Amino acid sequence: MHLFLLIIIVGSVFSVVSTIFYVINSYRSVRYKQPMNDIASGPSDVTIIVPVYKENTDFFEKVLTAIQTQGANVIVVGDGCTYPYSEIAARHAFTFLATPERGGKRKALSLAMHYVQTPFVMFVDSDTLLPSNAVRDLLSSFTDDVGGVGANLRIIEDGRVLSYASEFVERSREVILRAMNHNGHVMILDGGAAIYRTEIVKPFILSSEFYDYRVLGRKSVAGDDRQLTSYVIKSGFKALKNYNVNVSTPSQKTLSSYYKQQVRWARNGWYYFFKDLFGGTARKAGAFYTFELIYVYLLPIFFLGLSLTELYFFLFAHHYSYYRFALSHDLLFFLTTLFTFGFLRFTRFATTLINGVSILVFGAAISNNMARNRLKTFAYGSVGLIIMFVATLHGLVTFWKQGSWLTR
């Protein structure tokens, strides 16, 4: 009984903290207004690096066409490959480089970084479409204390369930990251499209710590964007997102590939959860960043643990009370047990109800971030959340298996 009481208390506290989390993030997200600063720099002060490997050639052509309108310097890097990407780059008059062999995105970025002479460098994935004036708008978020600015990632909705599910997950993340933008630090500047001050990241990207990235001694190419974001914050600069710039990317083709992607991200996320928490990044970023970091990563564990424990007690604990009563005929014990269970169930119901209302508020904030197809996106969003939940737990128990570029 005492253990059950403790579980109920812990669950109630968790519900209260959850309510605070959902309400604060929802309010700060909806109220966030993107600042636009005057800056002397323009697109010619930016070098865009586009690593490519096995990208659909037609889509890659669209990606480079969108980049060409930005007015920036462009370097395309073939990750151990040349044809046909060198020809596509040549049609746009872009510089083309190639690594001698497949080494992953990190090696490609490191190679191209040797040729960057501009004050800013931008990384764009080979499957990410930039809107017009994306570079100029991202530059408007820079002030002297800002080291990196990322774009807002949107999933191209093509009628498949996965595209809507992926979009829902991205819009959920947007609520949290918009809220974090208030304090000048987000947990990640998505690798799809982000600009950095060259003087900050160039020495780091050229170092073996970046291009020969290892987790617990194992070589890995995952999480370059999370590593760069953490490095910028730890270096004493802000890492922000500009929500006026919406870049587009397709979702994974199959459920299996989407799940593997989520597991890779989860593994890297867990590694950086501990690294940011104990390595100084969270301290640099401040209390709100630390609160968000802890809650986001511990939520699945608390939820699973409390759900399983409460299920056990509600299914079996009251049988134990009837059994005790049958043996001892202790009416006072029986009545006390019934009252206690009733009171605790009411307490849990009340906190769960409050938590449910706060989740509805959070859902409204998510809806506020959606441009279209709200009903479909919400309807299929549960698929994305379930996959992300399972992948997060999978990533936690296997976070040392970072994998290699062969799994990407």
Long-range contacts (C-beta under 8 A, 24 or more apart in sequence): 1-317, 1-337, 1-340, 4-313, 4-317, 4-344, 5-340, 5-344, 7-306, 7-309, 7-310, 7-313, 8-310, 8-344, 8-347, 8-348, 10-306, 11-306, 11-310, 11-348, 11-351, 12-347, 12-348, 12-351, 14-302, 14-306, 15-351, 15-352, 15-354, 15-355, 16-351, 16-354, 17-295, 18-299, 18-355, 18-358, 19-354, 19-355, 19-358, 21-291, 21-292, 21-295, 22-355, 22-358, 22-359, 22-361, 22-362, 23-358, 23-361, 23-362, 24-179, 25-175, 25-176, 25-179, 25-292, 25-362, 25-365, 26-175, 26-179, 26-358, 26-361, 26-362, 26-364, 26-365, 28-178, 28-179, 28-182, 29-174, 29-175, 29-176, 29-178, 29-179, 29-365, 29-368, 29-369, 30-365, 30-368, 32-178, 32-179, 32-181, 32-182, 32-243, 34-141, 34-242, 34-243, 34-244, 35-141, 36-140, 36-141, 36-244, 37-140, 37-141, 37-142, 37-143, 38-140, 39-139, 39-140, 39-142, 41-119, 41-120, 41-139, 41-142, 42-71, 42-136, 42-139, 43-70, 43-71, 43-72, 43-135, 43-136, 43-139, 44-71, 44-72, 44-73, 44-118, 45-118, 45-119, 45-120, 45-139, 46-70, 46-72, 46-73, 46-118, 46-119, 46-120, 46-121, 46-122, 46-135, 46-139, 46-195, 47-72, 47-73, 47-74, 47-75, 47-115, 47-116, 47-117, 47-118, 47-120, 47-121, 47-122, 47-198, 48-72, 48-73, 48-74, 48-75, 48-121, 48-122, 48-123, 48-124, 48-135, 49-75, 49-77, 49-108, 49-109, 49-112, 49-113, 49-116, 49-121, 49-122, 49-123, 49-124, 50-74, 50-75, 50-76, 50-77, 50-124, 50-125, 50-126, 51-77, 51-79, 51-105, 51-108, 51-109, 51-112, 51-123, 51-125, 51-126, 52-76, 52-77, 52-78, 52-79, 52-81, 52-85, 52-126, 53-78, 53-79, 53-80, 53-81, 53-102, 53-108, 53-126, 54-81, 55-85, 55-126, 55-127, 56-127, 57-84, 57-85, 57-88, 59-127, 59-250, 60-85, 60-88, 60-126, 60-127, 61-88, 62-129, 63-124, 63-126, 63-127, 63-128, 63-129, 63-130, 64-88, 64-89, 64-92, 64-94, 65-92, 66-129, 66-130, 66-131, 66-132, 67-92, 67-124, 67-130, 68-92, 68-94, 69-132, 70-130, 70-133, 70-134, 70-135, 70-136, 71-135, 72-122, 72-135, 73-118, 75-112, 75-115, 75-116, 77-108, 77-109, 77-111, 77-112, 78-108, 79-103, 79-104, 79-105, 79-107, 79-108, 102-405, 103-211, 103-221, 103-405, 104-221, 104-404, 104-405, 104-408, 105-191, 105-221, 105-224, 105-405, 105-408, 106-210, 106-211, 106-213, 106-221, 106-224, 107-211, 107-221, 109-205, 109-210, 109-211, 109-224, 110-205, 110-206, 110-210, 110-211, 113-202, 113-205, 113-206, 114-206, 116-198, 116-202, 118-198, 119-197, 119-198, 119-199, 120-195, 120-196, 120-197, 120-198, 121-195, 121-196, 121-198, 121-201, 121-202, 122-193, 122-194, 122-195, 122-196, 123-191, 123-193, 123-194, 123-196, 123-225, 124-192, 124-193, 125-191, 125-192, 125-193, 125-249, 127-249, 127-250, 128-153, 128-192, 128-193, 128-247, 128-248, 128-249, 129-247, 129-248, 129-249, 130-193, 130-247, 131-245, 131-246, 131-247, 134-193, 134-245, 134-247, 135-195, 137-242, 137-244, 137-245, 138-193, 138-195, 138-242, 138-245, 139-195, 140-242, 141-240, 141-242, 142-195, 142-197, 145-184, 145-237, 145-238, 146-184, 146-197, 146-237, 146-238, 146-239, 146-240, 147-196, 147-197, 147-200, 147-201, 147-232, 147-233, 147-235, 147-237, 147-238, 147-239, 148-189, 148-194, 148-195, 148-196, 148-197, 148-200, 148-201, 148-228, 148-229, 148-232, 148-237, 148-238, 148-239, 148-240, 149-189, 149-194, 149-195, 149-239, 149-240, 149-241, 149-242, 150-186, 150-188, 150-189, 150-190, 150-193, 150-194, 150-195, 150-229, 150-239, 150-240, 150-241, 150-242, 151-190, 151-192, 151-193, 151-194, 151-241, 151-242, 151-245, 151-246, 151-247, 152-241, 152-242, 152-243, 152-245, 152-246, 152-247, 153-190, 153-192, 153-193, 153-246, 153-247, 153-249, 154-246, 154-247, 154-248, 154-249, 154-371, 155-248, 155-249, 155-250, 155-251, 156-248, 156-249, 156-250, 156-251, 157-372, 157-373, 157-376, 157-377, 158-250, 158-251, 160-251, 161-380, 161-383, 162-251, 162-252, 162-253, 162-254, 162-255, 162-258, 162-383, 163-250, 163-251, 164-373, 164-376, 164-377, 164-379, 164-380, 164-381, 165-251, 165-380, 165-381, 165-382, 165-383, 165-384, 165-387, 166-251, 166-252, 166-258, 166-384, 167-251, 167-370, 167-377, 168-366, 168-377, 168-378, 168-380, 168-381, 168-384, 168-385, 169-381, 169-384, 169-385, 169-388, 171-366, 171-369, 171-370, 171-377, 172-366, 172-381, 172-385, 174-243, 174-366, 174-369, 175-362, 175-365, 175-366, 175-369, 176-292, 176-296, 177-241, 178-241, 178-243, 178-369, 179-292, 180-288, 180-289, 180-292, 181-240, 181-241, 181-243, 182-288, 183-285, 183-286, 183-288, 183-289, 184-238, 184-239, 184-240, 185-233, 185-238, 185-239, 185-240, 185-285, 185-286, 185-289, 186-229, 186-239, 186-240, 186-241, 187-226, 187-229, 187-276, 187-289, 187-292, 187-293, 187-296, 188-225, 188-226, 188-229, 189-225, 189-228, 189-229, 189-232, 189-239, 189-241, 190-225, 191-224, 191-225, 192-247, 192-249, 193-245, 193-247, 194-225, 194-228, 196-228, 196-232, 197-237, 200-232, 200-235, 200-237, 201-228, 201-231, 201-232, 204-228, 204-231, 215-268, 215-271, 215-399, 215-400, 215-402, 216-400, 218-400, 218-401, 218-402, 219-402, 219-404, 220-268, 220-402, 220-403, 220-404, 221-404, 221-405, 221-408, 222-264, 222-265, 222-267, 222-268, 222-402, 222-403, 222-408, 223-265, 223-268, 223-269, 223-271, 223-272, 223-402, 226-268, 226-269, 226-272, 227-272, 230-272, 230-275, 230-276, 230-279, 230-281, 233-281, 233-284, 233-285, 234-279, 234-280, 234-281, 234-284, 236-284, 255-387, 258-387, 259-387, 259-390, 259-391, 260-407, 262-387, 262-388, 262-391, 262-392, 262-395, 263-391, 263-394, 263-395, 263-398, 264-395, 264-402, 264-403, 264-407, 264-408, 265-391, 265-395, 266-388, 266-391, 266-392, 266-394, 266-395, 266-396, 266-399, 267-395, 267-398, 267-399, 267-400, 267-401, 267-402, 267-403, 268-399, 268-402, 269-297, 269-392, 269-395, 270-297, 270-395, 270-396, 270-399, 271-399, 271-402, 273-297, 297-392, 300-389, 300-392, 300-393, 301-393, 301-396, 304-393, 310-348, 314-345, 317-341
